[in-house]
């Protein structure tokens, strides 16, 4: 991975949206609910006021509108501040 978040930011690979069918009707991608969990890929080094508690491979839950989408080598990631992460799963 050649994307390195700065300061208190984390790079997250969102979980794929679940395929939903209703009575044989497939819901298009544009109407699917965005996933609210993902896997931490990389973390910054923190700031003097905020120590990094997240680490790569953590599975996290984040807010619905948190982060900024970026695309790298055909994969879409989210980059956000550590404080935008709501919880670590498992």
C-alpha positions as CSV (number, residue, x, y, z in Angstrom):
1,X,0.0,0.0,0.0
2,X,1.5,3.3,-1.0
3,X,-1.1,5.6,0.6
4,X,0.1,6.7,4.0
5,X,-2.5,8.8,6.1
6,X,-1.1,11.8,7.9
7,X,-1.6,12.8,11.6
8,X,-4.8,11.3,13.1
9,X,-6.3,10.0,9.8
10,X,-7.0,6.4,8.9
11,X,-7.5,4.7,5.5
12,X,-10.5,2.3,5.5
13,X,-11.6,-0.3,2.9
14,X,-15.4,-0.3,3.2
15,X,-17.3,-3.6,3.4
16,X,-19.1,-4.3,0.1
17,X,-22.7,-3.3,-0.1
18,X,-25.0,-6.3,0.3
19,X,-26.9,-7.5,-2.7
20,X,-30.6,-7.1,-2.0
21,X,-33.4,-8.6,-4.1
22,X,-37.1,-8.0,-3.5
23,X,-39.4,-10.4,-5.3
24,X,-36.9,-10.9,-8.1
25,X,-36.1,-7.2,-8.5
26,X,-32.5,-6.3,-8.1
27,X,-31.8,-3.0,-6.4
28,X,-29.3,-0.9,-8.4
29,X,-26.0,0.2,-6.9
30,X,-27.1,3.8,-6.7
31,X,-30.0,2.9,-4.4
32,X,-28.0,0.6,-2.1
33,X,-27.3,1.7,1.4
34,X,-23.6,2.5,1.9
35,X,-21.9,0.1,4.4
36,X,-21.1,1.6,7.7
37,X,-18.2,-0.8,8.5
38,X,-14.9,-1.6,7.0
39,X,-11.3,-2.7,7.6
40,X,-8.5,-0.3,8.5
41,X,-5.8,-0.5,5.9
42,X,-3.3,2.1,7.1
43,X,-3.1,4.7,10.0
44,X,-1.2,7.9,10.5
45,X,1.2,8.5,13.3
46,X,-1.2,10.6,15.5
47,X,-0.8,14.1,16.8
48,X,0.6,15.4,20.1
49,X,-3.0,15.7,21.4
50,X,-4.3,12.4,20.0
51,X,-2.6,9.0,20.2
52,X,-3.5,6.5,17.5
53,X,-5.5,3.6,19.0
54,X,-6.6,2.1,15.7
55,X,-4.2,-0.3,13.9
56,X,-4.2,-2.0,10.5
57,X,-6.7,-4.9,10.2
58,X,-9.1,-3.5,12.8
59,X,-12.7,-3.9,11.7
60,X,-14.5,-0.6,12.5
61,X,-17.9,1.1,12.4
62,X,-18.0,4.7,11.2
63,X,-20.7,7.4,10.8
64,X,-22.9,7.5,7.7
65,X,-21.3,10.6,6.3
66,X,-17.8,10.2,7.7
67,X,-14.7,10.4,5.6
68,X,-13.8,11.2,2.0
69,X,-13.9,8.7,-0.8
70,X,-10.7,8.2,-2.7
71,X,-10.0,5.7,-5.5
72,X,-6.6,4.1,-5.9
73,X,-5.8,1.4,-8.5
74,X,-9.5,0.7,-9.0
75,X,-10.4,0.3,-5.4
76,X,-12.5,2.8,-3.4
77,X,-11.3,3.7,0.1
78,X,-12.4,6.1,2.8
79,X,-10.0,8.4,4.5
80,X,-11.2,9.9,7.8
81,X,-10.1,11.2,11.2
82,X,-9.7,8.6,13.9
83,X,-12.4,10.5,15.9
84,X,-14.9,9.7,13.1
85,X,-14.7,6.0,13.9
86,X,-17.4,5.0,16.3
87,X,-16.3,1.5,17.4
88,X,-14.0,-1.4,16.8
89,X,-15.6,-4.7,16.2
90,X,-14.1,-7.8,17.8
